[in-house]
Amino acid sequence: MKKRITIILIVLLAVAAVRTAIIFYQRRQPAAGDSGQGASSAKLTADDFVVRHKIYAYDLKSAGTELRGKTVWVSAGNQITCYRVTPTGAVDFKHEVGLLAPLERITIEKVILAKTPGGSPERQVMAIIAREHLEGKYAAPIGYESEGNYHFIASDIFFVDDPHEMYQYWPAEVWGAINRHEAKLGMNELQTSFALGTTVVVLSGSGDNVTAEFPNAGKPVRVTFVNNRATQVAPATGSAR
């Protein structure tokens, strides 16, 4: 269990970095038959200028200072496993209670170190959270500690600013679909990931023109993007994995 959680944390960071690098590389390449003129001038949108503030934590104390009592929104939707917290305050790693939903609003009450089953010397850094409309306390991994060294992913999985304010210029119908966790025609990739989660499998294409499948917490949805706009949205008939 301990090794699995540690691997998940590392893979989340690696996949996000690689995926971002690939997207930026592909979108700056000339189309087939292009002479290359203007290839260096990528078409930017208002989304590219939105500033995402970071969480600066380097140990348990600084993580607590940064996060204790703070309301955050889940940016890594349908990726982060959540656990219940027992009445004694321990994290019940033996019983997963699902994934944090896209843009789920949570309040971080405190940050603790938790030793997972298996006897590993590494410990998980867990955020003890309150979830809206759900009773009880929950815990979500935001990093790990090994031999006194801390590794955090909080900045990669949480928005510290309300995304509804960050992207307030998006139309009301887009935000309505996002809040219902639905993908709609005309939505771009970022908006779709806000609705369905950031786990995505690209089935074909590249750059702004792809067909992708979003696992969507067990209800996969297949979306075709043309020029970064959804032109087809349909339930996936089978998992792409």
KAKA-V357156 format. One record per residue. N is the residue number from 1. RES is the residue in three letters. SS is DSSP state (alpha for helix, beta for strand, coil for the rest). OMEGA is omega in degrees with one decimal (NA if undefined). BURIAL is b if it has 16 or more other ideal C-beta (glycine too) atoms within 10 Angstrom, else e. Layout:
BEGIN
n=N res=RES ss=SS omega=OMEGA burial=BURIAL
n=N res=RES ss=SS omega=OMEGA burial=BURIAL
END
This chain:
BEGIN
n=1 res=MET ss=coil omega=-178.4 burial=e
n=2 res=LYS ss=alpha omega=-179.6 burial=b
n=3 res=LYS ss=alpha omega=-178.1 burial=e
n=4 res=ARG ss=alpha omega=-179.4 burial=e
n=5 res=ILE ss=alpha omega=178.9 burial=b
n=6 res=THR ss=alpha omega=179.5 burial=b
n=7 res=ILE ss=alpha omega=179.2 burial=e
n=8 res=ILE ss=alpha omega=-179.8 burial=e
n=9 res=LEU ss=alpha omega=-178.8 burial=b
n=10 res=ILE ss=alpha omega=-178.9 burial=e
n=11 res=VAL ss=alpha omega=178.6 burial=e
n=12 res=LEU ss=alpha omega=179.8 burial=b
n=13 res=LEU ss=alpha omega=-177.9 burial=e
n=14 res=ALA ss=alpha omega=-178.7 burial=e
n=15 res=VAL ss=alpha omega=-179.9 burial=e
n=16 res=ALA ss=alpha omega=-178.5 burial=b
n=17 res=ALA ss=alpha omega=-178.9 burial=e
n=18 res=VAL ss=alpha omega=-179.9 burial=e
n=19 res=ARG ss=alpha omega=179.6 burial=e
n=20 res=THR ss=alpha omega=-180.0 burial=e
n=21 res=ALA ss=alpha omega=-179.6 burial=e
n=22 res=ILE ss=alpha omega=-178.6 burial=e
n=23 res=ILE ss=alpha omega=-178.8 burial=b
n=24 res=PHE ss=alpha omega=178.1 burial=e
n=25 res=TYR ss=alpha omega=-176.1 burial=e
n=26 res=GLN ss=alpha omega=-175.9 burial=e
n=27 res=ARG ss=coil omega=177.6 burial=e
n=28 res=ARG ss=coil omega=177.1 burial=e
n=29 res=GLN ss=coil omega=177.2 burial=e
n=30 res=PRO ss=coil omega=176.9 burial=e
n=31 res=ALA ss=coil omega=-179.4 burial=e
n=32 res=ALA ss=coil omega=179.4 burial=e
n=33 res=GLY ss=coil omega=178.2 burial=e
n=34 res=ASP ss=coil omega=-179.0 burial=e
n=35 res=SER ss=coil omega=-179.7 burial=e
n=36 res=GLY ss=coil omega=179.1 burial=e
n=37 res=GLN ss=coil omega=178.8 burial=e
n=38 res=GLY ss=coil omega=-178.1 burial=e
n=39 res=ALA ss=coil omega=-176.7 burial=e
n=40 res=SER ss=coil omega=-178.0 burial=e
n=41 res=SER ss=coil omega=-179.8 burial=e
n=42 res=ALA ss=coil omega=178.6 burial=e
n=43 res=LYS ss=coil omega=-178.3 burial=e
n=44 res=LEU ss=coil omega=176.6 burial=e
n=45 res=THR ss=coil omega=179.1 burial=e
n=46 res=ALA ss=alpha omega=179.8 burial=e
n=47 res=ASP ss=alpha omega=-177.9 burial=e
n=48 res=ASP ss=alpha omega=-176.9 burial=e
n=49 res=PHE ss=alpha omega=177.1 burial=e
n=50 res=VAL ss=coil omega=-178.4 burial=e
n=51 res=VAL ss=coil omega=177.5 burial=e
n=52 res=ARG ss=coil omega=-178.6 burial=e
n=53 res=HIS ss=coil omega=-175.5 burial=e
n=54 res=LYS ss=coil omega=174.0 burial=e
n=55 res=ILE ss=coil omega=-175.6 burial=b
n=56 res=TYR ss=coil omega=179.5 burial=e
n=57 res=ALA ss=coil omega=-179.4 burial=b
n=58 res=TYR ss=coil omega=173.7 burial=e
n=59 res=ASP ss=coil omega=-174.9 burial=e
n=60 res=LEU ss=alpha omega=-177.8 burial=b
n=61 res=LYS ss=alpha omega=-178.9 burial=e
n=62 res=SER ss=alpha omega=177.0 burial=e
n=63 res=ALA ss=alpha omega=177.7 burial=b
n=64 res=GLY ss=alpha omega=178.3 burial=b
n=65 res=THR ss=alpha omega=-177.9 burial=e
n=66 res=GLU ss=alpha omega=-166.8 burial=b
n=67 res=LEU ss=alpha omega=-174.0 burial=b
n=68 res=ARG ss=coil omega=178.3 burial=e
n=69 res=GLY ss=coil omega=-175.2 burial=e
n=70 res=LYS ss=coil omega=172.3 burial=e
n=71 res=THR ss=beta omega=-179.6 burial=e
n=72 res=VAL ss=beta omega=178.7 burial=b
n=73 res=TRP ss=beta omega=-175.3 burial=b
n=74 res=VAL ss=beta omega=177.0 burial=b
n=75 res=SER ss=coil omega=177.8 burial=b
n=76 res=ALA ss=coil omega=-175.4 burial=b
n=77 res=GLY ss=coil omega=179.2 burial=b
n=78 res=ASN ss=coil omega=176.1 burial=b
n=79 res=GLN ss=coil omega=-171.1 burial=b
n=80 res=ILE ss=coil omega=179.2 burial=b
n=81 res=THR ss=beta omega=-178.2 burial=b
n=82 res=CYS ss=beta omega=-179.4 burial=b
n=83 res=TYR ss=beta omega=174.4 burial=b
n=84 res=ARG ss=beta omega=174.2 burial=b
n=85 res=VAL ss=beta omega=-177.4 burial=b
n=86 res=THR ss=coil omega=178.3 burial=e
n=87 res=PRO ss=coil omega=178.8 burial=e
n=88 res=THR ss=coil omega=178.5 burial=e
n=89 res=GLY ss=coil omega=-180.0 burial=e
n=90 res=ALA ss=coil omega=177.3 burial=e
n=91 res=VAL ss=beta omega=-179.1 burial=b
n=92 res=ASP ss=beta omega=-177.1 burial=e
n=93 res=PHE ss=beta omega=-177.3 burial=b
n=94 res=LYS ss=beta omega=-176.1 burial=e
n=95 res=HIS ss=beta omega=175.9 burial=e
n=96 res=GLU ss=beta omega=-179.2 burial=e
n=97 res=VAL ss=beta omega=174.9 burial=e
n=98 res=GLY ss=beta omega=-176.7 burial=e
n=99 res=LEU ss=beta omega=173.9 burial=b
n=100 res=LEU ss=coil omega=-174.3 burial=b
n=101 res=ALA ss=coil omega=176.9 burial=b
n=102 res=PRO ss=coil omega=179.2 burial=b
n=103 res=LEU ss=coil omega=176.3 burial=b
n=104 res=GLU ss=coil omega=-179.0 burial=b
n=105 res=ARG ss=beta omega=-178.3 burial=b
n=106 res=ILE ss=beta omega=175.2 burial=b
n=107 res=THR ss=beta omega=-179.3 burial=b
n=108 res=ILE ss=beta omega=-177.0 burial=b
n=109 res=GLU ss=beta omega=177.3 burial=b
n=110 res=LYS ss=beta omega=179.0 burial=e
n=111 res=VAL ss=beta omega=-177.4 burial=b
n=112 res=ILE ss=beta omega=169.1 burial=b
n=113 res=LEU ss=beta omega=-178.9 burial=e
n=114 res=ALA ss=beta omega=177.6 burial=b
n=115 res=LYS ss=coil omega=-178.7 burial=e
n=116 res=THR ss=coil omega=-179.8 burial=b
n=117 res=PRO ss=coil omega=176.0 burial=e
n=118 res=GLY ss=coil omega=175.7 burial=e
n=119 res=GLY ss=coil omega=178.7 burial=e
n=120 res=SER ss=coil omega=177.7 burial=b
n=121 res=PRO ss=coil omega=179.1 burial=e
n=122 res=GLU ss=coil omega=179.1 burial=b
n=123 res=ARG ss=beta omega=179.6 burial=b
n=124 res=GLN ss=beta omega=170.2 burial=b
n=125 res=VAL ss=beta omega=-174.2 burial=b
n=126 res=MET ss=beta omega=172.1 burial=b
n=127 res=ALA ss=beta omega=175.0 burial=b
n=128 res=ILE ss=beta omega=-168.7 burial=b
n=129 res=ILE ss=beta omega=169.6 burial=b
n=130 res=ALA ss=beta omega=-178.2 burial=e
n=131 res=ARG ss=beta omega=-178.3 burial=b
n=132 res=GLU ss=coil omega=175.3 burial=e
n=133 res=HIS ss=coil omega=177.4 burial=e
n=134 res=LEU ss=coil omega=179.9 burial=e
n=135 res=GLU ss=coil omega=176.3 burial=e
n=136 res=GLY ss=coil omega=178.5 burial=e
n=137 res=LYS ss=coil omega=-179.2 burial=b
n=138 res=TYR ss=beta omega=179.3 burial=b
n=139 res=ALA ss=beta omega=178.2 burial=b
n=140 res=ALA ss=beta omega=-179.1 burial=b
n=141 res=PRO ss=beta omega=176.8 burial=b
n=142 res=ILE ss=beta omega=178.4 burial=b
n=143 res=GLY ss=beta omega=176.4 burial=b
n=144 res=TYR ss=beta omega=-179.6 burial=b
n=145 res=GLU ss=beta omega=178.4 burial=b
n=146 res=SER ss=beta omega=178.4 burial=e
n=147 res=GLU ss=coil omega=177.2 burial=e
n=148 res=GLY ss=coil omega=178.8 burial=e
n=149 res=ASN ss=beta omega=-176.9 burial=e
n=150 res=TYR ss=beta omega=177.2 burial=b
n=151 res=HIS ss=beta omega=-174.3 burial=b
n=152 res=PHE ss=beta omega=174.5 burial=b
n=153 res=ILE ss=coil omega=-175.2 burial=b
n=154 res=ALA ss=alpha omega=-178.8 burial=b
n=155 res=SER ss=alpha omega=-178.7 burial=b
n=156 res=ASP ss=alpha omega=-175.3 burial=b
n=157 res=ILE ss=alpha omega=-179.0 burial=b
n=158 res=PHE ss=beta omega=163.8 burial=b
n=159 res=PHE ss=beta omega=176.0 burial=b
n=160 res=VAL ss=coil omega=173.6 burial=b
n=161 res=ASP ss=coil omega=-179.5 burial=e
n=162 res=ASP ss=coil omega=-179.7 burial=e
n=163 res=PRO ss=alpha omega=176.7 burial=b
n=164 res=HIS ss=alpha omega=176.1 burial=b
n=165 res=GLU ss=alpha omega=179.8 burial=e
n=166 res=MET ss=alpha omega=-178.4 burial=b
n=167 res=TYR ss=coil omega=-174.8 burial=b
n=168 res=GLN ss=coil omega=-179.8 burial=e
n=169 res=TYR ss=coil omega=175.3 burial=e
n=170 res=TRP ss=coil omega=-179.0 burial=b
n=171 res=PRO ss=coil omega=-179.1 burial=e
n=172 res=ALA ss=alpha omega=-179.6 burial=e
n=173 res=GLU ss=alpha omega=176.1 burial=e
n=174 res=VAL ss=alpha omega=178.9 burial=b
n=175 res=TRP ss=alpha omega=176.3 burial=b
n=176 res=GLY ss=alpha omega=178.4 burial=e
n=177 res=ALA ss=alpha omega=179.1 burial=b
n=178 res=ILE ss=alpha omega=-178.5 burial=b
n=179 res=ASN ss=alpha omega=176.1 burial=e
n=180 res=ARG ss=coil omega=-177.6 burial=e
n=181 res=HIS ss=coil omega=178.5 burial=b
n=182 res=GLU ss=coil omega=172.3 burial=e
n=183 res=ALA ss=coil omega=-178.2 burial=b
n=184 res=LYS ss=coil omega=175.9 burial=b
n=185 res=LEU ss=coil omega=178.7 burial=e
n=186 res=GLY ss=coil omega=178.5 burial=e
n=187 res=MET ss=coil omega=176.1 burial=b
n=188 res=ASN ss=coil omega=-175.8 burial=b
n=189 res=GLU ss=alpha omega=-178.5 burial=b
n=190 res=LEU ss=alpha omega=178.9 burial=b
n=191 res=GLN ss=alpha omega=179.2 burial=b
n=192 res=THR ss=alpha omega=178.2 burial=b
n=193 res=SER ss=alpha omega=175.3 burial=b
n=194 res=PHE ss=alpha omega=-178.4 burial=b
n=195 res=ALA ss=alpha omega=-169.9 burial=b
n=196 res=LEU ss=alpha omega=-178.5 burial=b
n=197 res=GLY ss=coil omega=-175.0 burial=b
n=198 res=THR ss=coil omega=172.8 burial=b
n=199 res=THR ss=coil omega=-176.1 burial=b
n=200 res=VAL ss=coil omega=176.0 burial=b
n=201 res=VAL ss=beta omega=177.2 burial=e
n=202 res=VAL ss=beta omega=-177.0 burial=e
n=203 res=LEU ss=beta omega=179.9 burial=e
n=204 res=SER ss=beta omega=178.0 burial=e
n=205 res=GLY ss=beta omega=179.0 burial=e
n=206 res=SER ss=beta omega=177.8 burial=e
n=207 res=GLY ss=coil omega=-177.9 burial=b
n=208 res=ASP ss=coil omega=-176.2 burial=b
n=209 res=ASN ss=beta omega=-176.1 burial=b
n=210 res=VAL ss=beta omega=166.1 burial=b
n=211 res=THR ss=beta omega=-173.8 burial=b
n=212 res=ALA ss=beta omega=177.1 burial=b
n=213 res=GLU ss=beta omega=177.5 burial=b
n=214 res=PHE ss=beta omega=-179.6 burial=b
n=215 res=PRO ss=coil omega=171.0 burial=b
n=216 res=ASN ss=alpha omega=175.7 burial=b
n=217 res=ALA ss=alpha omega=176.5 burial=b
n=218 res=GLY ss=alpha omega=177.3 burial=e
n=219 res=LYS ss=coil omega=-170.5 burial=e
n=220 res=PRO ss=coil omega=179.3 burial=b
n=221 res=VAL ss=beta omega=179.0 burial=b
n=222 res=ARG ss=beta omega=-175.9 burial=b
n=223 res=VAL ss=beta omega=173.5 burial=b
n=224 res=THR ss=beta omega=178.8 burial=b
n=225 res=PHE ss=beta omega=172.7 burial=b
n=226 res=VAL ss=beta omega=-174.4 burial=e
n=227 res=ASN ss=coil omega=177.5 burial=e
n=228 res=ASN ss=coil omega=172.7 burial=b
n=229 res=ARG ss=beta omega=-178.4 burial=b
n=230 res=ALA ss=beta omega=178.3 burial=b
n=231 res=THR ss=beta omega=175.8 burial=e
n=232 res=GLN ss=beta omega=177.3 burial=e
n=233 res=VAL ss=beta omega=-178.4 burial=b
n=234 res=ALA ss=beta omega=173.9 burial=e
n=235 res=PRO ss=beta omega=178.6 burial=e
n=236 res=ALA ss=coil omega=-178.2 burial=b
n=237 res=THR ss=coil omega=179.7 burial=e
n=238 res=GLY ss=coil omega=-178.8 burial=e
n=239 res=SER ss=coil omega=177.9 burial=e
n=240 res=ALA ss=coil omega=-178.7 burial=e
n=241 res=ARG ss=coil omega=NA burial=e
END
